[in-house]
Amino acid sequence: MSLQSLDLLYLYLSVSVLLITILLSIVLVRLMSLLRDVNEVSHKVRDITEKVDTFITSPILFSKRVFEFLHPFVEKASEHFSSPSRKKRS
């Protein structure tokens, strides 16, 4: 009887290990699928942020550079036209 009980125990253990292996395989496949979806979403987010940078941020930075370039000229003209040494015509 002891030998049969031991055989039964080995059978249960082997079936348990087999089921755990199958379960872990399924979990790994689901995890891989989830990570692939996350990767696709991250690529889409990267594309969207690049488009935002291209269409919004770049023109703003360009206009800032233009204003920084023109600022000295505008200040010089403002000082020239508002200086008291300029003769007033009557």
Secondary structure, DSSP 8 states (H G I E B T S, - for coil): -HHHHHHHHHHHHHHHHHHHHHHHHHHHHHHHHHHHHHHHHHHHHHHHHHHHIIIIIHHHHHHHHHHHHHHHHHHHHHHHHH-TTS----
